[in-house]
Amino acid sequence: MDWRGFAVTFGTVFLAELGDKTQIATLLFATKSHRPFSVFLGSGLALITSSALAVLIGAVLGKALPTAVISRVAGGLFVVLGVLLILGKF
């Protein structure tokens, strides 16, 4: 196991998820639910599933394209999504 990679990934994702829309939505679900453990399991499974999908796609793309290209495309997507959010398109 690559503990350094694990720690960097955990720290980055943990900090990125703090206060994001997903966490706020989960908080709201938990306030309305009488079964917070079900909300925890549902949100946890959703995060695991989306992370697994990202890892699978990343592994395939990592074999097909140079890392620099993937980084530029990802950065461009972040910029486009940020602009769309600012403009209220999401």
Buried (B, 14 or more C-beta within 10 A) or exposed (E): EEEEEEEEEEEEEEEEEEEEEEEEEBEEBBEEEEEEEEBBEBBEEEBEEEEEEEEEEEEEBEEEEEEEEBEEEEEEEEEEEEEEEEEEEE
